[in-house]
Amino acid sequence: MANDQSKQGMGGEPHQVSGGDDPRLTTNQGLVVSDDQNTLTVGPRGPQALEDFVMREKITHFDHERIPERVVHARGYGAHGYFEPYESAADLTKAAFLQDPKQRTPVFVRFSTVAGRAGSFDTARDVRGFAVKFYTSEGNYDLVGNNIPVFFIQDAIKFPDLIHSVKPAPDRDFPQAQSAHDTFWDFVSLSPESTHMLMWIMSDRAIPRSFRMMDGFGVHTFRMINAKGEAKFVKFHWRPKLGALSLVWDEAVTINGADPDFHRRDLWNSIQAGDFPEWDFCVQEFTEEEAEGFDFDVLDPTKIVPEEIVPLRRLGRMVLDRTVDNFFAETEQVAFCPSHVVPGIDFSNDPLLQGRLFSYLDTQLSRLGSPNFHQIPINQPKCPMQNFQRDGHMQMDVPTGRVANEPNSLDEGSPREDPERGFTSYPAEESGQKLRVRPESFADHYSQARQFYKSMTDPEKRHIAGGFAFELGKCKELKVRKRMLGRLQLVHEELHDAVAKKLGMEGEAEKLEPAAPVLDPDPSPALSQYAGFEGGMQGKKIGLLTTTGVDSQLYNALVEGAKQEGAEVALIAPKAGPIETSRGKELAPDDFLAGAPSALFDCVLVAPSSEGAEALMADPDAVNWVRNAYAHLKVIGVTKEAAPLLDKAQVDPGAKGVLTLRGADDIGQYLKGVAAQHRVWEREEAMS
């Protein structure tokens, strides 16, 4: 058995080393590996060396493990739209699509989960991919990010290990689309660099309400260069118009069973209804000199730049206004590569980004079977494209002429270089020894994790502790739990105590020493989803549980009021067949009671007729519908006919977020004053 003894590198990363007769880690050619944690770079913070055959072999093998389904981000959903800048950003970048407010750039966006297969469910606790392809006048630009601004690892060489740890165990092929198991938590508990990301993934950020209510981030530090050659570092952000809202855990679990396509259906339906999702495209911009003054390294992908240090600058907006015509041809065959950039946007030496520049292209060659994947319509640039690349599997073009090389003097119509308009890399000065090391500035793995926790509201803190406890409780290995409790103790004592209490493991945390002193940053309110949320009904879905004889005035007032607020009403009846209003108008239910749990809606209203109320009282599904809505912290409205249903569901009619409506005149109060809340957090505290 391999020696479990660990040593620490310069960046605080652990290295498990062999000893005695223990087996050595080797490449596929049998070469003993000296360092499996770090890619070969020019100096500790420099670019990666293409000659690193160890990293390339490991990543290449990983990229080709699954054919043809994506190894990661397999379950995805996409839509078309456009991007338009608010004003010229010429002071920051020469990228053409960011110059003219009158110019619309077509985009295609693919949202995805990371861990599950294509047939997994939408509301798993997971990172969400947020990839945008801009079809600019200068070529395609791919901003391939996530809904969380940091990542689990600092160096791309560790990506195969991370994904192998979270995927189903190779001997039993389960669990699917879950991280609540020993192999994942064993890996991350042995990788202190993962700690900050774990805070985000155990928060509600990992179970978003919808794609439309989800932040997006470029994760890495990039460069923007203007026409004068002046460069700044930037961090990319997408901010949803509807706000970044999430589900609660038990609600997400219920939805997984009731509607595994919950997020897909929501995006499709909203676009079909003309309720187009929209995001602000923002950057944080700062100079290299400013970055040197931060108490963290901007090249470290496990770190954010707090908005209190560098505020967001809004560059433009993205609107998704068209669904795909064919899921496979577009959503499945779209190929994103971080290396697809345009003049005015360039890379940094972030070691995770540097590895992705290689890995994504390699993956597309495997998945799509050809270097001609750019000829698939969804991947084709919308600007002129010409070069001397020829042939290859699945060649769809028919190039003409006798010349396929340059320089040449035989074809005066050949494409030529353009030093003025062509892409040129930023001339950053690089020097240093070729080393497998991580910079010491990467060694602080806990300070920003602590800042994240301190920035949360009390409900968010409870959910983070609950997430850790649930996942660690699924681990059978006590040593994994103890080690992870040791990590949490370094993040924040309060968090550790809450998780240890839930696990029944007080006082059992493994004593761990941080590789760098843990700082105590001030809270950053911008990190909280709910601290600044002002409420509102736009984009929300109201579940109306009713029966034949529903008050016609109340129904019409609800539908019209919801429309004015930008919300949608779903009519739920005891059975799937049509019902009639009190005035005899026939209504077709959107769903039936047993098939539409209250978890599918943002808030609910129970408004049966007097006779229908008696039937609902005798229906266990109706009782559970109300009881679960209360447990999931939703606003509940009931008419006087439905009031007895509250008693049967053990719901206090005077509880926070429970409103009894006297009739149609109270609909306005329900929509504006009560239902506009995302959740009734006070109720959760009372129930805990």
C-alpha positions in Angstrom: 0.0 0.0 0.0 1.3 3.4 -0.9 2.8 5.5 1.8 0.1 8.1 2.9 2.8 10.5 4.2 2.4 13.9 2.7 4.7 16.9 2.3 3.7 20.4 1.3 4.8 22.3 -1.8 5.5 26.0 -2.0 1.9 26.7 -2.7 0.7 24.7 0.3 -0.5 21.8 -1.8 0.0 18.4 -0.3 2.2 15.8 -2.1 1.7 12.1 -1.2 5.1 10.4 -1.7 6.0 6.8 -2.0 8.6 5.2 0.3 10.4 1.9 0.6 9.0 -0.8 -1.7 5.7 1.1 -2.3 4.7 1.5 -5.9 5.7 4.6 -7.8 3.3 6.7 -9.8 4.3 6.5 -13.5 3.3 7.8 -16.9 1.7 5.3 -19.4 5.2 4.7 -20.6 6.5 3.6 -17.2 8.4 6.8 -16.4 8.3 7.6 -12.7 6.5 10.9 -12.0 8.2 13.3 -9.6 5.3 15.8 -9.2 1.6 15.0 -10.0 0.3 18.3 -8.5 1.9 21.0 -10.7 2.3 21.6 -14.4 5.8 22.6 -15.8 5.9 26.4 -15.9 8.5 29.1 -16.7 9.0 30.4 -13.1 6.4 29.9 -10.4 3.9 32.4 -11.9 4.8 32.0 -15.5 3.2 30.4 -18.6 3.1 26.6 -19.0 5.6 24.8 -21.2 4.2 22.9 -24.2 6.9 20.3 -23.6 5.2 19.1 -20.5 4.5 15.6 -21.8 3.4 14.4 -18.3 0.5 16.9 -18.2 -0.4 16.4 -21.8 -0.5 12.6 -21.5 -2.7 12.8 -18.4 -5.1 15.4 -19.9 -5.2 13.8 -23.3 -6.1 10.4 -21.8 -8.8 12.0 -19.7 -10.2 14.0 -22.6 -10.7 10.8 -24.6 -12.3 8.7 -21.9 -15.9 9.1 -23.1 -17.1 8.9 -26.7 -19.2 10.6 -27.8 -20.8 12.1 -24.6 -19.0 14.9 -22.9 -16.9 13.6 -20.0 -18.1 16.7 -18.0 -20.9 19.1 -18.7 -22.8 16.3 -20.4 -26.2 17.4 -19.4 -26.7 20.8 -21.1 -29.3 23.0 -22.6 -28.9 25.9 -25.0 -30.5 28.9 -26.6 -29.7 31.6 -29.2 -29.8 35.3 -28.5 -27.8 38.5 -29.0 -25.4 40.8 -27.1 -25.3 44.6 -27.3 -23.0 46.9 -25.5 -24.3 49.8 -23.4 -21.6 52.1 -24.6 -18.2 51.9 -26.2 -15.5 50.1 -24.1 -12.7 51.4 -26.4 -10.8 52.6 -23.3 -10.6 49.0 -22.1 -10.5 46.8 -25.2 -10.3 47.0 -29.0 -12.6 44.0 -29.3 -15.1 45.0 -32.1 -18.2 43.6 -30.4 -17.7 46.0 -27.5 -17.4 49.2 -29.4 -20.8 50.2 -30.9 -24.1 50.3 -28.8 -26.0 50.0 -32.1 -24.3 46.7 -33.0 -25.9 43.4 -32.0 -23.7 40.3 -31.9 -25.4 36.9 -32.2 -24.7 34.5 -29.3 -25.3 30.9 -28.4 -25.4 29.9 -24.7 -25.1 26.5 -23.2 -26.0 25.9 -19.6 -25.0 22.6 -18.0 -24.3 20.5 -14.9 -20.8 19.1 -14.5 -20.9 15.7 -12.8 -23.9 13.9 -14.2 -24.4 12.1 -17.5 -26.7 13.4 -20.2 -29.6 11.6 -18.7 -29.2 12.8 -15.2 -31.5 15.4 -13.5 -31.5 19.2 -13.6 -31.6 20.1 -10.0 -28.6 18.1 -8.7 -26.3 19.9 -6.3 -23.6 20.8 -8.7 -21.6 23.5 -10.4 -23.4 24.9 -13.5 -21.6 25.6 -16.7 -22.3 29.0 -18.3 -20.7 29.0 -21.8 -21.3 31.8 -24.3 -20.3 31.8 -27.9 -20.1 35.3 -29.4 -20.3 35.2 -33.3 -18.3 38.5 -33.7 -17.2 40.3 -36.8 -13.7 39.3 -35.9 -14.3 35.6 -35.4 -15.9 33.5 -32.7 -15.2 34.3 -29.0 -16.0 31.7 -26.4 -16.4 32.7 -22.8 -16.5 29.3 -21.1 -17.4 29.8 -17.4 -19.5 28.6 -14.5 -22.2 29.9 -12.2 -19.5 30.0 -9.4 -16.5 32.4 -9.6 -13.9 30.0 -8.3 -12.9 26.4 -8.9 -11.8 23.3 -6.9 -8.2 23.2 -8.2 -5.4 25.6 -8.9 -3.6 23.6 -11.7 -5.2 21.8 -14.7 -3.1 18.7 -14.1 -5.4 17.9 -11.2 -8.6 18.1 -13.3 -8.7 14.4 -14.2 -8.3 13.6 -10.5 -11.1 15.9 -9.5 -13.6 14.6 -12.0 -12.7 10.9 -11.4 -13.3 11.5 -7.7 -16.8 12.9 -8.2 -17.9 10.5 -11.0 -19.5 7.2 -10.2 -17.1 4.7 -8.6 -15.5 2.6 -11.4 -16.2 -0.7 -9.7 -20.0 -0.1 -9.1 -20.9 2.8 -11.4 -22.8 4.8 -8.7 -23.7 7.3 -7.3 -24.8 9.3 -10.4 -24.7 13.1 -10.5 -23.8 13.3 -6.8 -20.8 14.4 -4.8 -22.1 12.9 -1.5 -19.7 9.9 -1.4 -16.3 8.9 -0.1 -14.2 9.3 -3.2 -15.1 12.9 -3.7 -14.7 14.0 -0.1 -11.5 12.0 0.3 -10.0 13.9 -2.6 -11.2 17.4 -1.6 -10.3 16.8 2.1 -6.8 16.0 0.9 -6.8 19.1 -1.4 -6.9 22.2 0.8 -7.1 24.3 -2.3 -10.6 23.0 -2.8 -11.9 24.6 0.5 -13.1 27.9 -0.9 -15.0 26.2 -3.8 -16.6 23.8 -1.3 -18.2 26.7 0.5 -19.9 27.8 -2.7 -20.9 24.3 -3.8 -22.5 23.6 -0.4 -24.4 26.8 -0.5 -27.6 27.4 -2.4 -25.6 28.5 -5.4 -25.3 24.8 -6.4 -29.1 24.4 -6.7 -30.3 27.4 -8.7 -34.0 28.2 -9.2 -33.5 28.3 -12.9 -30.9 29.1 -15.6 -32.6 32.5 -15.9 -31.8 33.3 -12.2 -28.2 32.3 -12.2 -25.0 34.3 -12.2 -22.2 33.5 -14.6 -18.4 34.0 -14.2 -15.4 33.7 -16.4 -13.6 32.2 -13.3 -10.1 33.1 -14.5 -8.2 36.4 -14.7 -8.0 37.5 -18.4 -6.5 40.5 -20.1 -8.2 43.2 -22.2 -6.0 45.3 -24.5 -7.1 48.6 -26.1 -6.0 50.0 -29.5 -3.1 51.8 -27.8 -1.7 48.5 -26.6 -2.6 49.3 -23.0 -3.6 46.2 -21.0 -5.6 45.5 -17.9 -6.5 42.4 -16.0 -10.2 41.6 -16.0 -12.7 39.2 -14.3 -15.9 38.5 -16.3 -19.3 38.4 -14.7 -22.9 37.7 -15.9 -25.6 39.2 -13.7 -29.2 38.0 -14.3 -31.9 40.6 -14.7 -34.2 38.5 -12.4 -31.6 38.2 -9.6 -29.6 35.1 -8.6 -32.2 32.9 -6.8 -32.0 29.3 -5.6 -34.0 26.3 -4.4 -33.9 24.9 -0.9 -32.4 21.4 -0.7 -35.5 19.3 0.1 -37.4 21.2 -2.6 -34.6 20.3 -5.2 -34.8 16.7 -4.2 -38.6 16.7 -4.7 -38.2 18.4 -8.1 -35.7 15.8 -9.2 -38.4 13.2 -9.0 -41.4 15.3 -10.2 -39.6 16.9 -13.1 -36.0 16.0 -13.9 -36.1 18.5 -16.8 -37.2 21.4 -14.5 -34.5 23.8 -15.7 -34.7 22.9 -19.3 -38.5 23.2 -19.3 -38.3 26.6 -17.6 -35.8 28.0 -20.2 -37.8 26.7 -23.1 -41.1 27.9 -21.8 -39.9 31.3 -20.9 -38.5 32.0 -24.4 -41.5 30.5 -26.1 -43.7 32.8 -24.1 -41.6 35.9 -25.1 -40.3 36.3 -21.5 -36.7 36.5 -22.7 -33.9 35.8 -20.1 -31.4 38.7 -19.8 -28.0 39.2 -18.2 -25.7 42.2 -17.7 -22.2 41.5 -18.9 -19.8 43.0 -16.4 -16.0 43.2 -15.8 -13.8 44.0 -12.9 -10.8 45.8 -14.3 -7.5 46.4 -12.6 -3.9 46.9 -13.5 -1.1 44.5 -12.9 0.4 46.9 -10.3 -2.9 47.0 -8.5 -3.1 43.2 -8.5 0.3 43.1 -6.8 -1.1 45.0 -3.9 -3.9 42.5 -3.2 -3.5 40.0 -0.3 -4.3 37.1 -2.7 -3.0 36.1 -6.2 -5.2 37.0 -9.1 -3.7 34.1 -11.1 -5.1 31.6 -8.5 -8.5 30.3 -9.8 -9.6 29.5 -6.3 -9.8 33.2 -5.4 -12.2 36.0 -6.2 -11.5 39.7 -6.4 -14.0 41.1 -3.9 -16.3 43.8 -5.3 -15.5 46.1 -2.5 -11.9 46.2 -3.8 -12.8 46.3 -7.5 -16.4 47.2 -8.4 -18.2 45.8 -11.4 -18.4 47.8 -14.7 -21.4 47.0 -16.9 -20.4 46.6 -20.5 -23.6 45.4 -22.1 -26.5 43.0 -22.0 -27.2 39.6 -23.4 -30.8 38.5 -24.3 -31.8 34.9 -25.2 -34.7 35.1 -27.6 -34.7 31.9 -29.6 -34.8 28.2 -28.8 -32.8 25.7 -30.9 -34.3 24.1 -33.9 -32.6 20.8 -33.2 -31.2 19.8 -29.9 -28.5 17.4 -31.2 -27.3 19.6 -34.1 -27.0 22.7 -32.0 -26.8 22.0 -28.2 -25.0 18.7 -28.4 -22.6 19.6 -31.2 -21.7 23.1 -30.1 -17.9 23.2 -29.3 -16.6 25.7 -26.9 -12.9 26.4 -26.4 -11.4 29.1 -24.1 -8.7 29.5 -26.8 -11.2 31.0 -29.1 -10.6 34.7 -28.5 -10.6 37.9 -30.6 -8.3 40.9 -30.8 -8.5 42.8 -27.6 -8.9 39.8 -25.3 -6.0 37.7 -24.1 -5.0 35.2 -21.4 -3.2 35.3 -18.1 -0.8 32.8 -16.6 -3.6 31.3 -14.5 -2.4 27.6 -14.5 -5.9 26.2 -14.7 -6.7 28.4 -17.7 -3.4 27.5 -19.4 -4.3 23.9 -19.2 -7.9 24.5 -20.5 -6.4 26.2 -23.6 -5.0 22.8 -24.5 -7.7 20.5 -23.1 -10.8 21.9 -24.7 -9.6 21.7 -28.3 -8.3 18.2 -27.6 -11.7 17.2 -26.3 -13.6 18.6 -29.3 -11.3 16.5 -31.6 -12.3 13.4 -29.7 -16.1 14.2 -29.3 -16.8 15.5 -32.7 -14.4 13.2 -34.5 -12.7 15.7 -36.7 -10.6 18.8 -36.9 -13.4 20.1 -39.1 -15.8 20.6 -36.2 -15.8 24.3 -37.0 -17.8 23.5 -40.1 -20.8 22.3 -38.2 -23.3 25.2 -38.5 -23.6 25.9 -34.8 -19.8 26.3 -34.6 -19.3 28.3 -37.9 -18.1 31.9 -37.6 -20.5 34.4 -39.1 -17.6 36.4 -40.5 -15.4 35.4 -43.5 -13.2 32.4 -42.8 -10.3 31.3 -45.1 -7.0 29.5 -44.6 -4.9 26.7 -46.0 -6.1 23.9 -43.8 -7.4 21.0 -45.9 -9.0 17.6 -45.9 -9.5 15.6 -42.7 -12.4 13.4 -41.6 -15.9 14.9 -42.3 -14.6 17.7 -44.6 -17.7 19.5 -45.7 -16.2 22.4 -47.6 -14.9 22.1 -51.2 -11.8 24.2 -51.3 -10.7 25.1 -54.8 -7.3 26.0 -56.4 -3.9 24.3 -56.7 -2.3 26.0 -53.6 -2.7 24.8 -50.0 0.4 26.5 -48.5 1.8 29.9 -47.7 3.9 31.6 -48.6 3.1 31.1 -52.3 3.3 33.1 -55.5 1.0 30.8 -57.5 -2.3 32.0 -56.3 -2.6 35.8 -56.0 -6.1 35.3 -54.5 -4.7 33.5 -51.4 -5.4 34.8 -47.9 -2.5 36.7 -46.4 -1.4 37.8 -42.9 -2.7 41.1 -41.6 -0.4 42.5 -38.9 -2.6 45.5 -38.3 -6.0 43.8 -37.8 -4.8 40.3 -36.8 -4.7 38.9 -33.3 -1.4 39.5 -31.5 -0.6 38.2 -28.0 0.1 40.7 -25.3 3.9 41.1 -25.1 4.2 40.2 -21.4 7.7 39.7 -20.2 8.4 36.2 -18.9 11.5 34.7 -17.4 12.5 32.1 -14.9 13.5 28.5 -14.5 11.4 25.6 -15.8 9.9 24.2 -12.7 7.1 22.0 -11.3 6.2 24.3 -8.4 3.2 26.3 -7.3 3.8 29.9 -6.3 3.8 30.6 -2.5 1.1 33.2 -3.2 -1.3 30.3 -3.9 -0.9 28.9 -0.4 -3.7 30.6 1.5 -6.7 28.2 1.1 -8.9 29.4 3.9 -9.1 33.2 4.1 -11.5 33.7 1.3 -13.5 30.7 2.4 -13.9 32.4 5.7 -14.9 35.7 4.1 -17.5 33.8 2.1 -19.0 32.3 5.2 -19.0 35.6 7.1 -20.8 37.3 4.2 -23.8 35.0 4.3 -27.2 35.7 5.9 -28.2 33.4 8.7 -30.4 31.2 6.4 -27.5 30.9 3.9 -25.2 29.9 6.8 -27.7 27.2 7.9 -27.9 25.9 4.4 -24.1 25.6 4.0 -23.8 23.7 7.3 -26.7 21.5 6.2 -25.0 20.8 2.8 -21.8 19.8 4.4 -23.5 17.6 7.0 -25.7 15.9 4.4 -22.7 15.1 2.1 -20.3 14.1 4.8 -23.0 12.0 6.4 -23.0 9.9 3.2 -19.3 9.1 3.6 -18.6 5.8 5.3 -15.0 6.5 6.1 -14.7 8.3 9.4 -11.2 9.5 8.6 -12.7 11.5 5.6 -15.2 13.2 7.9 -12.7 14.0 10.5 -10.2 15.4 8.0 -13.0 17.6 6.5 -14.1 18.8 9.9 -10.5 19.9 10.4 -10.6 21.9 7.2 -13.9 23.6 8.3 -12.4 24.4 11.7 -9.8 26.5 9.8 -12.5 28.2 7.8 -14.7 29.2 10.7 -15.3 27.7 14.2 -19.1 28.4 14.0 -19.4 26.4 10.7 -17.3 23.6 12.1 -19.4 23.4 15.3 -22.7 23.3 13.3 -21.5 20.6 11.0 -19.9 18.5 13.8 -23.1 18.7 15.8 -25.3 17.6 12.9 -22.9 14.6 12.4 -22.6 13.8 16.1 -18.9 14.2 15.9 -18.1 17.1 18.2 -14.4 17.2 19.2 -13.4 14.7 16.5 -11.9 17.1 13.9 -8.5 16.2 12.7 -5.9 18.8 13.7 -4.6 20.5 10.6 -2.1 23.2 10.1 -2.6 25.7 7.3 0.2 26.3 4.8 -0.2 30.0 5.2 -1.7 32.2 8.0 -5.5 32.4 7.8 -6.6 36.0 7.5 -9.9 37.4 8.8 -11.3 39.5 5.9 -14.3 41.7 6.3 -17.6 40.4 5.0 -18.4 41.1 1.4 -22.2 41.7 1.1 -22.0 41.1 -2.7 -21.3 37.4 -2.0 -24.7 36.8 -0.5 -27.6 35.9 -2.8 -30.2 37.4 -0.5 -28.6 40.2 1.6 -29.6 42.8 -1.1 -32.5 41.0 -2.7 -35.4 43.4 -3.0 -38.1 40.9 -4.0 -40.3 40.9 -7.0 -42.6 38.6 -9.0 -40.9 38.9 -12.4 -40.1 35.4 -13.8 -41.8 33.6 -10.9 -44.4 30.8 -11.3 -47.5 30.8 -9.1 -49.2 27.4 -8.4 -53.0 27.8 -8.1 -54.6 24.7 -6.6 -58.4 24.9 -7.3 -61.4 22.9 -8.3 -64.6 23.2 -10.4 -66.5 26.2 -9.1 -63.4 28.4 -8.6 -64.3 32.0 -8.1 -64.2 33.5 -11.5 -63.3 37.1 -10.4 -60.5 35.8 -8.2 -59.1 33.6 -11.0 -59.2 36.4 -13.5 -57.7 38.9 -11.1 -54.8 36.5 -10.3 -54.0 35.8 -14.0 -54.2 39.5 -14.9 -52.3 40.6 -11.8 -49.5 38.0 -12.4 -49.2 39.1 -16.0 -48.7 42.7 -15.0 -46.0 41.6 -12.5 -44.2 39.5 -15.1 -45.2 36.2 -13.4 -47.0 33.1 -14.6 -50.0 31.2 -13.2 -50.1 27.4 -13.4 -53.6 26.0 -12.8 -53.6 22.7 -10.8 -56.7 20.7 -10.4 -57.4 17.4 -8.6 -57.7 15.6 -11.9 -56.3 16.1 -15.4 -59.7 16.8 -17.0 -61.2 20.3 -17.5 -62.9 22.3 -14.7 -65.4 25.2 -14.8 -65.3 28.6 -13.1 -68.2 29.9 -11.0 -69.5 31.5 -14.2 -69.4 28.3 -16.2 -66.2 29.0 -18.2 -64.2 25.8 -19.0 -60.6 25.8 -17.9 -57.9 23.3 -18.9 -55.6 22.6 -16.0 -51.9 22.9 -16.6 -51.3 19.9 -14.5 -53.1 17.6 -12.0 -52.5 17.5 -8.2 -50.6 14.1 -8.0 -48.3 15.1 -10.8 -47.5 18.7 -9.8 -46.1 19.0 -6.2 -45.9 22.5 -4.8 -42.1 22.3 -5.1 -42.5 23.2 -8.7 -43.8 26.7 -7.9 -42.3 29.8 -6.4 -45.5 30.5 -4.3 -48.9 29.0 -4.1 -52.6 29.9 -3.8 -55.3 27.4 -2.7 -58.7 28.6 -3.9 -61.3 25.8 -4.3 -65.1 26.1 -4.3 -66.9 25.2 -1.1 -67.6 21.7 -2.4 -64.2 21.3 -3.8 -62.6 22.3 -0.5 -64.2 19.3 1.2 -62.8 17.0 -1.5 -59.3 18.5 -1.0 -59.6 17.9 2.7 -60.0 14.2 2.1 -57.1 14.0 -0.4 -53.7 13.3 1.1 -52.0 14.8 -2.0 -53.7 18.1 -1.3 -52.7 18.1 2.4 -49.1 17.3 1.5 -49.2 20.0 -1.3 -49.8 22.6 1.4 -47.6 21.1 4.0 -44.6 20.9 1.7 -45.1 24.4 0.5 -44.9 25.6 4.1 -41.8 23.4 4.7 -40.2 24.8 1.6 -40.7 28.3 2.9 -43.0 29.4 0.2 -45.6 32.2 0.5 -49.1 30.5 0.8 -52.4 32.2 0.0 -55.7 30.6 0.8 -59.3 31.6 0.4 -61.7 31.2 3.3 -63.0 28.0 1.8 -59.5 26.4 1.9 -58.7 27.6 5.4 -59.5 24.3 7.0 -56.9 22.7 4.8 -54.3 24.6 6.7 -55.3 23.0 9.9 -55.1 19.5 8.4 -51.7 20.3 7.0 -50.6 21.6 10.5 -50.0 25.0 9.1 -50.6 28.0 11.4 -52.8 30.5 9.5 -51.2 33.3 11.3 -47.6 32.2 10.4 -45.3 34.5 8.5 -46.0 34.3 4.8 -49.5 32.8 5.1 -52.3 35.0 3.8 -56.0 34.4 3.9 -57.7 36.1 1.0 -61.3 37.4 1.3 -61.7 37.6 -2.5 -60.4 39.1 -5.7 -59.7 42.5 -4.1 -56.9 40.9 -2.0 -55.0 39.5 -5.1 -53.0 42.7 -5.3 -51.8 42.4 -1.7 -50.9 38.8 -2.3 -48.8 39.6 -5.4 -47.1 42.7 -4.3 -46.8 42.5 -0.5 -46.4 38.8 0.2 -45.7 36.6 -2.8 -42.9 38.9 -4.0 -40.6 37.4 -1.3 -38.4 34.6 -2.6 -38.6 32.7 0.6 -40.0 33.2 4.1 -36.7 32.7 5.9 -38.2 33.6 9.4 -40.3 30.4 9.1 -37.2 28.2 8.6 -35.6 29.6 11.8 -38.8 28.9 13.7 -39.0 25.3 12.4 -35.3 24.5 13.1 
